[in-house]
Amino acid sequence: MIKYLSLPDALQNLTAKGYHLADSRIADRPDQSIQSNDWRLDSVQQVREENNGSSSLVIIAVSSVQQHLKLVFVEVMQQKSDFSPMNLLRKLFPVFQK
């Protein structure tokens, strides 16, 4: 995991590499419209919030050639957070029913 000093620095670095912040337009799309078998986890970065010592941010960069997308997700992590990356994985990867 890469550690950055500030969120703007981390996002600027990823934007320069062609990533786009996953915003509400992506979140509101049906899961089937962004699912693909070729999603790749490109990086996970942690940013410590100076204003609130009890939380940090995790920046997750993913890409898909098939979907022609490079996305960045920013998650707020608190010390007693129950965030699970599985929610993101379920949105990106199709689930095959038996």
Summary of the structure (lengths in Angstrom):
residues: 98
radius of gyration: 14.2
end to end distance: 35.1
largest distance: 47.9
contacts: 227
relative contact order: 0.23
helix: 28%
strand: 35%
